[in-house]
């Protein structure tokens, strides 16, 4: 089983929320990785910490949930191929409690605060226990072409914390607020961003799936790229209920969680899903899933934009 890697569309969520007033938030006293705030200090420290060697040695976050095997062989499975990546898509890096460097994919989404990225929920639970948690846009080959952005706060639906990655699979997504990089620039101003779309429908003929496999001699140091179609899949596992986006793309192994499902939009691409949900993204490397984006994600986006206190694990 895998991995924690790893019809009609409504208007993009970002467009719906751009008119919100008072959207800038009060920053918390410390960021999601427990570092004290100081203009640029966390970015400088994270940039120094995440050397090419450390990033290459990072291993996928592992939060797999036992369950029945996915329906490999029943959907089209085109090949994937490595490519240098997209500026808006990158990787979270952090060090866990066992001093192991970890990684998970994420994507910059447009917002009034210009500092939001979306990923899988299972990647970033217990964010406060992750050291040097930072986002590297378009990471590849040990490079940081657009610098390093520390994570300030992580927003995950409270039901995901309460129910876990199995019963809470329908909410396996997260939004994170990033601090500026060392020169003070926000991530959206540096690399741009994609629209975030809710209720996108399930059937799409052309969806681009981008994922960062865990580095190895077989997967190499670059992200994977694949175009395929999506459909609706209703889980038959009572321990992981819900309706999910399903896509066939070969070779999406450990590490690709959090990678985006992208469709063409008026401003480039829109994000309609992220690899995660229904056994944290899929039980085989060739079939991937995403939680379906609904009004629950709209509310989470609004909380993140306003800088409300994030939810957290039940005490």
Sine and cosine of phi, psi and omega as CSV:
sin_phi,cos_phi,sin_psi,cos_psi,sin_omega,cos_omega
0.00,0.00,0.34,-0.94,-0.06,-1.00
-1.00,-0.07,0.32,-0.95,0.13,0.99
0.61,-0.80,0.56,-0.83,0.25,-0.97
-0.96,-0.27,0.75,0.66,-0.19,-0.98
-0.65,0.76,0.00,0.00,0.00,0.00
0.00,0.00,0.00,0.00,0.00,0.00
0.00,0.00,-0.72,-0.70,-0.20,-0.98
-0.93,-0.37,0.75,-0.66,0.00,-1.00
-0.98,-0.18,0.71,-0.71,0.12,-0.99
-0.97,0.23,0.28,-0.96,0.00,-1.00
-0.83,0.55,0.46,-0.89,0.00,-1.00
-0.86,0.50,0.63,-0.78,-0.05,-1.00
-0.87,0.49,-0.63,0.78,-0.02,-1.00
-0.87,0.50,-0.61,0.79,0.01,-1.00
-0.91,0.42,-0.57,0.82,0.00,-1.00
-0.93,0.37,-0.46,0.89,-0.12,-0.99
-0.97,-0.26,-0.08,1.00,-0.04,-1.00
-0.88,0.47,-0.43,0.90,-0.02,-1.00
-0.99,0.11,0.01,1.00,0.01,-1.00
-0.89,0.45,0.65,-0.76,0.09,-1.00
-0.99,-0.15,0.28,-0.96,-0.02,-1.00
0.80,0.60,0.68,0.73,-0.12,-0.99
-1.00,0.09,-0.33,0.94,-0.02,-1.00
-0.97,0.25,0.66,-0.76,-0.15,-0.99
-0.97,-0.25,0.37,-0.93,0.19,-0.98
-0.98,0.21,0.76,-0.65,-0.04,-1.00
-0.97,0.25,0.58,-0.82,0.08,-1.00
-0.95,0.32,0.20,-0.98,-0.07,-1.00
-0.92,0.38,-0.47,0.88,0.03,-1.00
-0.62,-0.79,0.38,-0.93,-0.06,-1.00
-1.00,0.09,-0.04,-1.00,-0.11,-0.99
-0.90,0.43,-0.40,0.92,0.01,-1.00
-1.00,-0.09,0.18,0.98,0.09,-1.00
0.99,0.17,0.23,0.97,-0.01,-1.00
-1.00,0.01,0.65,-0.76,0.08,-1.00
-0.92,0.40,0.54,-0.84,0.01,-1.00
-0.97,0.25,0.51,-0.86,0.10,-0.99
-0.08,-1.00,0.78,-0.63,-0.19,-0.98
-0.81,0.59,0.93,-0.37,0.07,-1.00
0.99,0.15,-0.18,0.98,-0.11,-0.99
-0.92,0.40,-0.68,0.73,0.01,-1.00
-0.91,0.41,-0.63,0.78,0.00,-1.00
-0.90,0.43,-0.66,0.75,0.02,-1.00
-0.90,0.44,-0.70,0.71,-0.02,-1.00
-0.90,0.43,-0.70,0.72,-0.01,-1.00
-0.93,0.37,-0.60,0.80,0.04,-1.00
-0.88,0.47,-0.64,0.77,0.02,-1.00
-0.95,0.33,-0.62,0.78,-0.05,-1.00
-0.93,0.37,-0.69,0.72,-0.11,-0.99
-1.00,0.08,0.98,0.18,0.09,-1.00
-0.97,0.24,0.22,-0.98,0.04,-1.00
-0.85,0.53,-0.65,0.76,-0.01,-1.00
-0.91,0.42,-0.68,0.73,0.01,-1.00
-0.91,0.41,-0.67,0.75,-0.01,-1.00
-0.91,0.42,-0.64,0.77,0.01,-1.00
-0.92,0.38,-0.48,0.88,-0.03,-1.00
-1.00,0.06,-0.11,0.99,-0.02,-1.00
-0.89,0.45,0.64,-0.77,-0.01,-1.00
-0.93,-0.37,0.47,-0.88,-0.02,-1.00
-0.86,0.50,0.57,-0.82,0.17,-0.99
-0.91,0.41,0.74,-0.67,-0.09,-1.00
-0.92,-0.39,0.92,-0.40,0.03,-1.00
-0.60,-0.80,0.68,0.73,-0.08,-1.00
-0.94,0.35,0.48,-0.88,-0.01,-1.00
-0.85,-0.52,0.82,-0.57,0.01,-1.00
-0.86,0.51,0.58,-0.81,0.03,-1.00
-0.01,-1.00,0.00,-1.00,-0.01,-1.00
-0.92,0.39,0.42,-0.91,-0.02,-1.00
-0.94,0.35,0.62,-0.78,0.02,-1.00
-0.91,0.41,0.15,-0.99,-0.16,-0.99
-1.00,0.04,0.78,0.63,0.05,-1.00
-0.85,0.53,0.66,-0.75,-0.01,-1.00
0.99,-0.10,-0.18,0.98,-0.02,-1.00
-0.96,-0.28,-0.05,1.00,0.04,-1.00
-0.76,-0.65,0.42,-0.91,0.05,-1.00
-0.88,0.48,0.69,-0.72,-0.03,-1.00
-0.78,-0.62,0.99,0.12,0.07,-1.00
-0.94,0.34,0.33,-0.94,0.01,-1.00
-0.96,0.28,0.41,-0.91,0.17,-0.99
-0.97,-0.25,0.27,-0.96,0.06,-1.00
-0.56,-0.83,0.52,-0.85,0.05,-1.00
-0.95,0.31,0.53,-0.85,0.06,-1.00
-0.47,-0.88,0.26,-0.97,-0.07,-1.00
-0.90,0.43,-0.39,0.92,0.06,-1.00
0.92,-0.40,-0.01,-1.00,0.05,-1.00
-0.90,-0.44,0.61,-0.79,-0.01,-1.00
-0.85,0.53,-0.54,0.84,-0.08,-1.00
-0.99,0.15,-0.21,0.98,-0.06,-1.00
-0.93,-0.37,0.70,-0.71,-0.03,-1.00
-0.39,-0.92,-0.45,-0.89,-0.15,-0.99
-0.71,-0.70,0.69,-0.73,0.27,-0.96
-0.99,0.17,0.66,-0.75,0.17,-0.99
-0.82,-0.57,0.58,-0.81,0.10,-1.00
-0.35,-0.94,0.20,-0.98,0.09,-1.00
-0.92,-0.39,0.77,-0.64,-0.08,-1.00
-1.00,0.02,-0.08,-1.00,-0.07,-1.00
-0.93,0.37,-0.24,0.97,0.06,-1.00
-0.98,-0.18,0.28,0.96,0.02,-1.00
0.90,0.44,0.44,0.90,0.07,-1.00
-0.98,-0.18,0.76,-0.65,0.07,-1.00
-0.96,0.27,0.68,-0.73,-0.07,-1.00
-0.79,-0.62,0.21,-0.98,0.00,-1.00
-0.48,-0.88,0.33,-0.94,0.05,-1.00
-0.25,-0.97,0.54,-0.84,-0.09,-1.00
-0.98,0.19,0.35,-0.94,0.03,-1.00
-0.32,-0.95,0.27,-0.96,-0.08,-1.00
-0.65,-0.76,0.68,-0.73,0.05,-1.00
-0.96,0.27,0.78,-0.63,0.06,-1.00
-0.90,-0.45,0.55,-0.83,-0.04,-1.00
-0.91,0.41,0.64,-0.77,0.02,-1.00
-0.34,-0.94,0.33,-0.94,0.06,-1.00
-0.90,0.44,-0.46,0.89,-0.04,-1.00
-1.00,0.03,-0.21,0.98,0.17,-0.99
0.90,0.44,0.45,0.89,-0.05,-1.00
-0.62,-0.79,0.42,0.91,-0.10,-0.99
-0.97,-0.23,0.66,-0.75,0.16,-0.99
-0.77,-0.64,0.49,-0.87,0.03,-1.00
-0.92,-0.39,0.59,-0.80,0.01,-1.00
-0.48,-0.88,-0.14,-0.99,0.10,-1.00
-0.98,0.18,0.50,-0.87,0.04,-1.00
-0.92,0.38,-0.63,0.78,-0.08,-1.00
-0.93,0.38,-0.28,0.96,0.05,-1.00
-0.94,0.34,-0.57,0.82,-0.27,-0.96
-0.84,-0.55,0.27,0.96,0.16,-0.99
-0.89,0.45,0.49,-0.87,-0.06,-1.00
0.84,0.54,0.68,0.73,-0.04,-1.00
-0.87,0.50,-0.53,0.85,-0.02,-1.00
-0.90,0.43,-0.34,0.94,0.01,-1.00
-1.00,0.00,-0.04,1.00,-0.03,-1.00
-1.00,-0.04,0.79,-0.61,-0.01,-1.00
-1.00,-0.06,0.58,-0.82,0.05,-1.00
0.81,0.58,0.65,0.76,0.00,-1.00
-0.95,0.30,0.88,-0.48,-0.10,-1.00
-0.47,-0.88,0.37,-0.93,0.00,-1.00
-0.94,-0.34,0.73,-0.69,0.02,-1.00
-0.88,-0.48,0.98,-0.21,0.01,-1.00
-0.91,0.42,0.65,-0.76,0.08,-1.00
0.80,0.60,0.58,0.82,0.10,-1.00
-0.84,0.54,0.70,-0.71,0.16,-0.99
-0.24,-0.97,0.52,-0.85,0.10,-1.00
0.82,0.58,0.52,0.86,-0.01,-1.00
0.97,0.22,0.20,0.98,-0.09,-1.00
-0.97,-0.23,0.43,-0.90,0.08,-1.00
-0.83,-0.56,0.96,0.28,-0.16,-0.99
-0.89,0.45,-0.41,0.91,-0.01,-1.00
-0.87,-0.49,0.26,0.97,0.06,-1.00
1.00,0.05,-0.25,-0.97,-0.11,-0.99
-0.79,-0.61,0.72,-0.70,-0.02,-1.00
-0.85,-0.53,0.94,-0.33,0.02,-1.00
-0.89,0.46,0.49,-0.87,0.04,-1.00
-1.00,0.05,0.80,-0.60,-0.01,-1.00
-1.00,-0.04,-0.69,0.72,-0.04,-1.00
-0.42,-0.91,0.56,-0.83,-0.03,-1.00
-0.88,-0.48,0.77,-0.64,-0.02,-1.00
-0.92,-0.40,0.88,-0.47,0.04,-1.00
-0.75,-0.66,0.62,-0.79,0.01,-1.00
-0.86,0.51,0.71,-0.71,-0.04,-1.00
-0.85,0.52,-0.52,0.85,0.00,-1.00
-0.90,0.43,-0.49,0.87,0.04,-1.00
-0.93,0.36,-0.67,0.75,0.09,-1.00
-0.88,0.47,-0.68,0.74,-0.10,-1.00
-0.95,0.32,-0.70,0.72,-0.11,-0.99
-1.00,-0.03,-0.37,0.93,-0.02,-1.00
1.00,0.04,0.05,-1.00,-0.13,-0.99
-0.97,0.26,-0.16,0.99,0.09,-1.00
-1.00,0.02,-0.96,0.28,-0.02,-1.00
-0.91,0.42,-0.38,0.92,0.03,-1.00
-0.99,-0.11,0.32,0.95,-0.10,-0.99
-0.84,0.54,-0.46,0.89,-0.01,-1.00
-0.92,0.40,-0.27,0.96,-0.01,-1.00
-0.89,-0.45,0.50,0.87,-0.03,-1.00
-0.99,0.14,0.93,0.36,0.11,-0.99
-0.51,-0.86,0.29,-0.96,0.00,-1.00
-0.52,-0.85,0.46,-0.89,0.16,-0.99
-0.85,-0.53,0.66,-0.75,-0.01,-1.00
-0.80,-0.60,0.68,-0.73,0.16,-0.99
-1.00,0.02,0.74,-0.67,-0.01,-1.00
-0.96,-0.29,0.55,-0.84,0.19,-0.98
-0.98,0.20,0.35,-0.94,0.08,-1.00
-0.89,0.45,0.35,-0.94,0.13,-0.99
-0.96,0.27,-0.06,-1.00,-0.19,-0.98
-0.87,0.49,-0.47,0.88,-0.02,-1.00
-1.00,0.04,0.10,1.00,0.06,-1.00
1.00,0.02,0.01,1.00,-0.04,-1.00
-1.00,0.05,0.64,-0.77,0.04,-1.00
-0.98,0.20,0.43,-0.90,-0.11,-0.99
-0.88,0.47,-0.65,0.76,-0.02,-1.00
-0.92,0.39,-0.50,0.86,0.06,-1.00
-0.95,0.30,-0.39,0.92,-0.03,-1.00
-1.00,0.04,-0.73,0.68,-0.13,-0.99
-0.89,-0.45,-0.07,1.00,-0.11,-0.99
0.99,0.16,-0.19,-0.98,-0.02,-1.00
-0.30,-0.95,0.24,-0.97,0.03,-1.00
-0.95,-0.30,0.46,-0.89,0.11,-0.99
-0.90,0.43,0.50,-0.87,0.07,-1.00
-0.94,-0.35,0.86,-0.51,-0.16,-0.99
-0.92,-0.39,0.79,-0.61,0.11,-0.99
-0.97,-0.23,0.39,-0.92,-0.07,-1.00
0.72,0.69,0.81,0.59,-0.07,-1.00
-0.98,0.20,-0.11,0.99,-0.18,-0.98
1.00,0.09,0.28,-0.96,-0.07,-1.00
-0.98,-0.18,-0.56,0.83,-0.12,-0.99
-1.00,-0.06,0.94,-0.34,0.06,-1.00
-0.76,-0.65,0.73,-0.68,-0.06,-1.00
-0.99,0.16,-0.47,0.88,-0.08,-1.00
-0.72,-0.69,0.99,-0.15,0.02,-1.00
-0.85,-0.53,0.73,-0.69,0.02,-1.00
-0.99,-0.13,0.82,-0.57,0.01,-1.00
-0.93,-0.36,0.85,-0.53,0.01,-1.00
-0.89,-0.46,0.73,-0.69,-0.01,-1.00
-0.52,-0.85,0.53,-0.85,0.02,-1.00
-0.97,-0.24,0.98,-0.20,0.02,-1.00
-0.94,0.34,0.47,-0.88,0.12,-0.99
-0.86,0.52,0.72,-0.70,-0.10,-1.00
-0.90,0.44,0.72,-0.70,0.12,-0.99
-0.37,-0.93,0.09,-1.00,0.01,-1.00
-0.91,0.41,-0.38,0.92,-0.03,-1.00
-1.00,-0.05,-0.57,0.82,-0.03,-1.00
-1.00,0.03,-0.48,0.88,0.01,-1.00
0.98,0.18,-0.05,-1.00,-0.15,-0.99
-0.99,-0.12,0.13,0.99,-0.07,-1.00
-0.93,-0.38,0.38,-0.93,0.09,-1.00
-0.94,0.34,0.25,-0.97,0.04,-1.00
-0.98,-0.20,0.53,-0.85,-0.01,-1.00
-0.76,-0.65,0.66,-0.75,0.00,-1.00
-0.36,-0.93,0.62,-0.78,0.14,-0.99
-0.93,-0.36,0.74,-0.67,0.01,-1.00
-0.40,-0.92,-0.06,-1.00,0.04,-1.00
-0.97,-0.25,0.38,-0.92,0.06,-1.00
-0.89,-0.47,0.35,-0.94,0.07,-1.00
-0.54,-0.84,0.13,-0.99,0.04,-1.00
-1.00,0.06,0.72,-0.70,0.13,-0.99
-0.79,-0.61,0.84,-0.55,0.05,-1.00
-0.99,-0.14,0.87,-0.48,-0.07,-1.00
-0.89,0.45,0.69,-0.73,0.11,-0.99
-0.99,-0.16,0.07,1.00,0.01,-1.00
-1.00,-0.03,0.92,-0.40,-0.03,-1.00
-0.90,0.43,-0.31,0.95,0.03,-1.00
-1.00,0.05,-0.05,1.00,0.05,-1.00
-0.53,-0.85,0.91,0.41,-0.11,-0.99
-0.97,0.25,0.32,-0.95,0.12,-0.99
0.73,-0.69,0.15,-0.99,0.10,-0.99
-0.97,-0.25,0.69,-0.72,-0.12,-0.99
-0.72,-0.69,0.45,-0.89,0.23,-0.97
-0.97,0.26,0.73,-0.68,0.02,-1.00
-0.85,-0.52,0.68,-0.73,0.01,-1.00
-0.63,-0.78,0.61,-0.79,0.09,-1.00
-0.98,-0.22,0.87,-0.49,0.10,-0.99
-0.50,-0.87,0.78,-0.63,-0.13,-0.99
-0.97,0.25,0.62,-0.79,0.23,-0.97
1.00,0.05,0.27,0.96,0.00,-1.00
-1.00,0.07,1.00,0.07,-0.15,-0.99
-1.00,-0.03,-0.21,-0.98,0.01,-1.00
-0.77,0.64,0.71,-0.71,0.04,-1.00
0.94,-0.33,-0.35,0.94,-0.11,-0.99
-0.99,0.12,-0.06,1.00,0.06,-1.00
-0.80,0.59,0.57,-0.82,0.01,-1.00
1.00,0.04,-0.24,0.97,0.02,-1.00
-0.91,0.42,0.51,-0.86,-0.15,-0.99
-1.00,0.06,0.52,-0.85,0.30,-0.95
-1.00,-0.04,0.88,-0.48,-0.10,-0.99
-0.88,-0.47,0.67,-0.74,0.16,-0.99
-0.83,-0.55,0.47,-0.88,0.01,-1.00
-0.91,0.41,0.64,-0.77,-0.02,-1.00
-0.64,-0.76,0.05,-1.00,-0.08,-1.00
-0.90,0.44,-0.44,0.90,-0.01,-1.00
-0.91,-0.42,0.65,0.76,0.01,-1.00
0.95,-0.30,-0.99,-0.10,0.01,-1.00
-0.76,-0.65,0.35,-0.94,0.18,-0.98
-0.83,-0.56,0.57,-0.82,0.03,-1.00
-1.00,-0.02,0.86,-0.52,0.03,-1.00
-0.93,-0.38,-0.04,1.00,0.01,-1.00
-0.10,-1.00,0.22,-0.98,0.14,-0.99
-0.68,-0.73,0.53,-0.85,-0.03,-1.00
-0.91,0.42,0.94,-0.35,-0.04,-1.00
0.28,-0.96,0.49,-0.87,-0.08,-1.00
0.99,-0.12,0.40,-0.92,-0.12,-0.99
0.72,0.70,0.97,0.22,-0.06,-1.00
0.90,0.43,0.74,0.68,0.09,-1.00
0.75,0.66,0.68,0.73,0.17,-0.98
0.92,-0.39,-0.25,0.97,0.02,-1.00
0.62,-0.79,0.51,-0.86,-0.04,-1.00
-1.00,-0.09,-0.17,0.99,0.06,-1.00
-0.74,-0.67,0.36,-0.93,0.00,-1.00
-0.93,0.37,-0.23,0.97,-0.13,-0.99
-0.98,-0.20,-0.18,0.98,0.03,-1.00
-0.80,-0.60,0.81,-0.58,-0.02,-1.00
-0.85,-0.52,0.42,-0.91,-0.04,-1.00
-0.75,-0.66,0.38,-0.93,0.15,-0.99
-0.68,-0.73,0.60,-0.80,0.23,-0.97
-0.86,0.51,0.55,-0.83,0.00,-1.00
-0.99,0.13,0.75,-0.66,-0.09,-1.00
-0.99,0.14,0.87,-0.49,-0.03,-1.00
-0.81,-0.59,-0.24,-0.97,0.05,-1.00
-0.88,0.48,-0.37,0.93,0.07,-1.00
-0.88,0.48,-0.63,0.77,0.05,-1.00
-0.95,0.32,-0.59,0.81,0.07,-1.00
-0.84,0.54,-0.70,0.72,0.01,-1.00
-0.92,0.40,-0.63,0.77,0.03,-1.00
-0.90,0.44,-0.65,0.76,0.05,-1.00
-0.87,0.50,-0.71,0.71,0.00,-1.00
-0.89,0.46,-0.65,0.76,0.05,-1.00
-0.88,0.48,-0.68,0.73,-0.01,-1.00
-0.92,0.40,-0.68,0.73,0.00,-1.00
-0.88,0.47,-0.67,0.74,-0.01,-1.00
-0.98,0.22,-0.22,0.97,-0.02,-1.00
0.96,0.28,0.49,0.87,0.05,-1.00
-0.90,0.44,0.38,-0.93,0.07,-1.00
-0.86,0.51,0.78,-0.63,0.00,-1.00
-0.93,0.37,0.41,-0.91,0.16,-0.99
-0.93,0.36,0.09,-1.00,0.00,-1.00
-0.31,-0.95,0.12,-0.99,0.01,-1.00
-0.85,0.52,0.59,-0.81,0.05,-1.00
-0.90,0.44,0.66,-0.75,-0.02,-1.00
-0.97,0.24,0.00,0.00,0.00,0.00
